């Protein structure tokens, strides 16, 4: 076993050998060198690629998150990422109030459409029910107008919560899109709701119907048996898996954050690396909003060093001791226990963007879009919701924090 080239079983053995019980997996992350992406004289390693399920497409293991507004004249960060091999941009018409699409358009023209892989998504229509096919059909047309492209590589139903959206009429709609050339592939993203049910249903449909899934996955979830089974089923069906929220949701000033020790990785890098060392994950998407994070992320996946068992144990301890901050988005457990429209999962996710991902203004915009009844928790009995929470989160306390930071 050499650094950076070990397999899933090796890491399991190493973790088990020291009693960590961490069900992490690992795959080698190899890279070539980008000669022109670095300052003069320095050669930067290229972000490695992996195969995306049954599609057979090779995509970079780091995807460029597009939830922010870019520099419409010349976005240095996008260009640097592109030169490092991150030619996959994950965006959505709703991101940054539409500004993600608007400000990506010049970059697409600068590097050439055919050199990029673009994923976009629509949905999150609000309300408690699934969007209709007609709603998705209307929504996708906006994608092309603003991006200035006549196709996107993959189209996602955004923030899927309802398994009904994988019924035949929706899959037929997705197939029509593929046949029309509007998109090559179809999938969905999900960060709350019953992710396990959604993934299991997708696995039954198979990797030709649902080509890829982007879901919340990080080191705090290694012990989730049902999620692991659902991931295995998706991989067996040929569905490409993309992880997001790899940093979990612990505030950066938490004591456990400060305690992490490693010779090779910052905690941020270790958390990102931990998701990608699971060989079932093709790639991770990161909200990269400055050059420092871009370089930190790139180094995490291009180094020949792998996470050691000691580092995995630290992550395992960190996950256990900070569980009360780590909302997993399982809103079917808590939101069904309150007698109002209160959006617990959304509010805690926006709080995470502000506390952990340095995206406070984006989080404030999202928070402001919630209706009064979706935000209001003061007059709501939260006892049953709190009892139902597997992470033992102080829901009222965290909602208060969200209001203090985001209102
Ligand atoms: S507050 Fe708890 S139950 Fe609700 S979504 Fe978050 S982790 Fe799940």
Boltz pocket constraint, residues with backbone or C-beta under 6 A from the ligand:
constraints:
  - pocket:
      binder: B
      contacts: [[A, 326], [A, 327], [A, 328], [A, 329], [A, 330], [A, 331], [A, 332], [A, 333], [A, 334], [A, 335], [A, 344], [A, 345], [A, 348], [A, 385], [A, 388], [A, 389], [A, 390], [A, 391], [A, 392], [A, 393], [A, 395]]
      max_distance: 6.0
